[in-house]
Amino acid sequence: MLPSREEGFGITLLEAMAAGLPVVASAVGGIPEVVADKTTGFLVVPRDPEKLADALIRLIVDREAAKRMGQEGKTRVEETV
């Protein structure tokens, strides 16, 4: 989770994705270039704690989707590097 208000690139998101984890982050700065919304995780509107919580809950509840997103993220990082 990276609920930034401003972010240049979001290297921590790449690290999480490389570890096979789905991510939830604010759609600011370069983050949308890193996170494929609903594919490698979720992008949320900055400064909206309810949307942030909803995205986290979706990953907790739907473990299959979380696993799939984590794998997609890992593949995306591996193909980029």
Z-matrix of the N, CA and C atoms (Angstrom, degrees):
N
C 1 1.438
C 2 1.523 1 108.15
N 3 1.319 2 115.12 1 130.52
C 4 1.456 3 121.30 2 177.36
C 5 1.529 4 108.47 3 -137.63
N 6 1.343 5 116.17 4 86.54
C 7 1.464 6 119.89 5 -176.97
C 8 1.529 7 112.49 6 -87.72
N 9 1.316 8 117.10 7 57.10
C 10 1.465 9 121.60 8 -177.37
C 11 1.519 10 112.79 9 -73.50
N 12 1.309 11 114.26 10 152.53
C 13 1.467 12 120.43 11 171.01
C 14 1.515 13 109.09 12 -92.22
N 15 1.334 14 115.66 13 -28.86
C 16 1.459 15 123.49 14 175.66
C 17 1.520 16 107.04 15 -141.93
N 18 1.301 17 117.41 16 143.67
C 19 1.466 18 120.47 17 179.98
C 20 1.516 19 108.51 18 -160.07
N 21 1.319 20 115.62 19 132.29
C 22 1.456 21 119.39 20 178.79
C 23 1.517 22 111.54 21 -73.13
N 24 1.325 23 116.47 22 -54.28
C 25 1.458 24 119.21 23 -174.77
C 26 1.525 25 112.79 24 -138.58
N 27 1.311 26 119.36 25 -43.89
C 28 1.462 27 121.02 26 179.14
C 29 1.519 28 113.11 27 89.74
N 30 1.342 29 117.34 28 50.93
C 31 1.465 30 121.28 29 -178.87
C 32 1.530 31 111.32 30 -58.48
N 33 1.325 32 117.86 31 -30.99
C 34 1.463 33 119.77 32 179.20
C 35 1.526 34 111.38 33 -62.94
N 36 1.318 35 116.48 34 -29.47
C 37 1.463 36 120.07 35 177.10
C 38 1.529 37 110.40 36 -67.99
N 39 1.320 38 116.94 37 -41.21
C 40 1.468 39 120.16 38 176.63
C 41 1.523 40 110.64 39 -62.63
N 42 1.319 41 116.77 40 -39.28
C 43 1.463 42 120.55 41 178.84
C 44 1.534 43 110.75 42 -63.87
N 45 1.322 44 116.29 43 -43.38
C 46 1.468 45 120.01 44 178.01
C 47 1.521 46 110.94 45 -64.27
N 48 1.329 47 116.38 46 -43.18
C 49 1.462 48 120.55 47 179.63
C 50 1.524 49 110.68 48 -64.52
N 51 1.332 50 117.76 49 -39.04
C 52 1.462 51 121.41 50 178.14
C 53 1.524 52 111.25 51 -62.38
N 54 1.326 53 116.03 52 -27.52
C 55 1.463 54 121.65 53 177.58
C 56 1.528 55 112.07 54 -84.55
N 57 1.331 56 116.71 55 0.36
C 58 1.462 57 120.27 56 178.55
C 59 1.510 58 114.65 57 82.98
N 60 1.323 59 116.31 58 23.47
C 61 1.463 60 120.21 59 -179.33
C 62 1.528 61 111.25 60 -102.56
N 63 1.321 62 117.79 61 140.28
C 64 1.462 63 119.96 62 172.68
C 65 1.524 64 108.06 63 -73.07
N 66 1.306 65 117.92 64 153.50
C 67 1.460 66 120.61 65 -177.71
C 68 1.525 67 111.63 66 -125.61
N 69 1.313 68 113.83 67 153.97
C 70 1.465 69 122.08 68 173.40
C 71 1.510 70 105.40 69 -127.77
N 72 1.327 71 116.62 70 126.41
C 73 1.459 72 120.11 71 -176.71
C 74 1.518 73 111.04 72 -149.81
N 75 1.320 74 114.27 73 158.84
C 76 1.454 75 120.63 74 175.62
C 77 1.527 76 109.70 75 -72.50
N 78 1.303 77 116.19 76 143.57
C 79 1.468 78 121.92 77 179.45
C 80 1.523 79 109.41 78 -85.02
N 81 1.344 80 115.65 79 71.84
C 82 1.463 81 121.38 80 179.63
C 83 1.523 82 109.41 81 -132.47
N 84 1.323 83 115.31 82 158.80
C 85 1.456 84 120.90 83 175.99
C 86 1.518 85 112.90 84 52.48
N 87 1.325 86 115.76 85 -132.85
C 88 1.457 87 121.56 86 -178.75
C 89 1.515 88 114.71 87 -87.35
N 90 1.324 89 117.82 88 0.36
C 91 1.463 90 120.70 89 -176.72
C 92 1.529 91 113.14 90 -58.34
N 93 1.327 92 119.84 91 -43.02
C 94 1.471 93 118.59 92 178.08
C 95 1.527 94 114.18 93 -60.86
N 96 1.326 95 117.81 94 -18.96
C 97 1.457 96 120.67 95 174.86
C 98 1.525 97 111.58 96 -77.64
N 99 1.317 98 116.46 97 -22.56
C 100 1.465 99 122.74 98 -178.46
C 101 1.524 100 111.17 99 -92.22
N 102 1.323 101 116.43 100 -47.43
C 103 1.463 102 122.42 101 -174.52
C 104 1.525 103 110.29 102 -97.54
N 105 1.312 104 116.24 103 123.28
C 106 1.465 105 121.20 104 173.77
C 107 1.532 106 106.84 105 -89.07
N 108 1.318 107 116.38 106 106.30
C 109 1.467 108 121.60 107 -175.21
C 110 1.525 109 111.98 108 -54.25
N 111 1.315 110 115.18 109 129.68
C 112 1.459 111 125.09 110 179.34
C 113 1.538 112 112.99 111 67.57
N 114 1.337 113 116.44 112 9.49
C 115 1.456 114 120.96 113 177.09
C 116 1.523 115 110.50 114 -119.09
N 117 1.335 116 116.91 115 -50.35
C 118 1.464 117 120.55 116 177.73
C 119 1.526 118 111.28 117 -108.69
N 120 1.306 119 115.68 118 -1.83
C 121 1.461 120 122.31 119 -179.33
C 122 1.516 121 109.02 120 160.94
N 123 1.318 122 114.77 121 -155.24
C 124 1.465 123 119.48 122 -178.79
C 125 1.525 124 111.03 123 -126.65
N 126 1.311 125 115.40 124 137.66
C 127 1.458 126 122.04 125 170.62
C 128 1.520 127 107.67 126 -100.79
N 129 1.315 128 116.18 127 135.07
C 130 1.462 129 120.49 128 -179.50
C 131 1.519 130 110.13 129 -125.65
N 132 1.304 131 115.16 130 158.38
C 133 1.454 132 121.99 131 177.06
C 134 1.531 133 108.04 132 -66.47
N 135 1.337 134 117.96 133 133.18
C 136 1.458 135 119.15 134 178.28
C 137 1.524 136 111.89 135 -63.26
N 138 1.306 137 114.35 136 149.91
C 139 1.478 138 122.24 137 177.47
C 140 1.526 139 112.77 138 64.12
N 141 1.311 140 116.78 139 31.40
C 142 1.468 141 120.85 140 177.41
C 143 1.528 142 108.42 141 -128.32
N 144 1.334 143 116.51 142 85.27
C 145 1.460 144 120.14 143 -175.36
C 146 1.532 145 113.70 144 -61.18
N 147 1.318 146 117.45 145 -29.14
C 148 1.464 147 119.52 146 178.84
C 149 1.524 148 111.28 147 -67.32
N 150 1.329 149 117.69 148 -43.45
C 151 1.468 150 120.85 149 177.95
C 152 1.529 151 110.39 150 -65.61
N 153 1.316 152 116.73 151 -38.11
C 154 1.456 153 121.66 152 177.62
C 155 1.528 154 109.73 153 -61.64
N 156 1.323 155 116.23 154 -48.16
C 157 1.463 156 120.82 155 178.98
C 158 1.527 157 111.03 156 -62.74
N 159 1.317 158 117.71 157 -41.86
C 160 1.471 159 121.13 158 179.28
C 161 1.530 160 110.94 159 -59.13
N 162 1.336 161 116.53 160 -43.64
C 163 1.468 162 120.24 161 -179.56
C 164 1.529 163 110.73 162 -64.40
N 165 1.323 164 116.87 163 -42.76
C 166 1.468 165 120.39 164 178.70
C 167 1.520 166 111.42 165 -63.85
N 168 1.313 167 116.19 166 -42.27
C 169 1.466 168 120.62 167 179.46
C 170 1.525 169 110.45 168 -63.50
N 171 1.319 170 117.11 169 -40.12
C 172 1.479 171 119.93 170 178.43
C 173 1.517 172 110.83 171 -58.52
N 174 1.333 173 117.17 172 -41.30
C 175 1.464 174 120.11 173 178.93
C 176 1.523 175 112.18 174 -69.09
N 177 1.311 176 116.87 175 -34.91
C 178 1.470 177 120.72 176 178.65
C 179 1.518 178 110.56 177 -69.68
N 180 1.313 179 116.78 178 -43.29
C 181 1.465 180 121.90 179 -176.54
C 182 1.526 181 111.83 180 -73.99
N 183 1.314 182 116.68 181 -43.96
C 184 1.466 183 120.71 182 -176.49
C 185 1.528 184 109.71 183 -101.73
N 186 1.316 185 115.45 184 81.41
C 187 1.470 186 121.37 185 -175.85
C 188 1.526 187 111.97 186 -63.75
N 189 1.313 188 117.38 187 -32.19
C 190 1.471 189 119.99 188 178.43
C 191 1.531 190 110.70 189 -65.94
N 192 1.322 191 116.36 190 -43.00
C 193 1.460 192 120.00 191 177.61
C 194 1.528 193 110.06 192 -64.44
N 195 1.320 194 117.02 193 -41.14
C 196 1.464 195 120.91 194 178.55
C 197 1.526 196 110.47 195 -61.33
N 198 1.306 197 116.38 196 -43.61
C 199 1.469 198 120.69 197 179.47
C 200 1.532 199 110.58 198 -64.13
N 201 1.322 200 116.11 199 -43.71
C 202 1.462 201 121.52 200 179.74
C 203 1.540 202 110.71 201 -62.93
N 204 1.328 203 116.57 202 -45.00
C 205 1.457 204 120.77 203 178.99
C 206 1.528 205 111.25 204 -64.09
N 207 1.317 206 116.00 205 -39.99
C 208 1.456 207 120.04 206 177.27
C 209 1.513 208 111.55 207 -60.75
N 210 1.320 209 117.10 208 -43.46
C 211 1.461 210 121.07 209 178.92
C 212 1.521 211 111.25 210 -66.99
N 213 1.324 212 116.67 211 -39.93
C 214 1.469 213 120.82 212 177.52
C 215 1.530 214 110.54 213 -61.64
N 216 1.325 215 115.61 214 -41.64
C 217 1.459 216 119.90 215 178.78
C 218 1.515 217 111.91 216 -64.45
N 219 1.319 218 116.13 217 -43.03
C 220 1.462 219 120.56 218 179.06
C 221 1.527 220 110.34 219 -61.45
N 222 1.316 221 116.36 220 -45.83
C 223 1.465 222 121.07 221 178.51
C 224 1.528 223 110.18 222 -60.77
N 225 1.318 224 117.17 223 -43.09
C 226 1.468 225 121.33 224 -179.26
C 227 1.528 226 111.39 225 -60.42
N 228 1.332 227 116.34 226 -42.94
C 229 1.469 228 120.26 227 179.20
C 230 1.529 229 110.00 228 -67.16
N 231 1.312 230 116.86 229 -44.85
C 232 1.467 231 120.59 230 -178.93
C 233 1.522 232 111.84 231 -61.91
N 234 1.310 233 117.59 232 -37.55
C 235 1.462 234 121.59 233 -179.73
C 236 1.530 235 112.13 234 -75.34
N 237 1.319 236 116.64 235 -23.29
C 238 1.453 237 121.48 236 -178.44
C 239 1.530 238 111.46 237 -84.04
N 240 1.308 239 115.81 238 -34.08
C 241 1.471 240 120.02 239 -174.99
C 242 1.470 241 112.31 240 -78.14
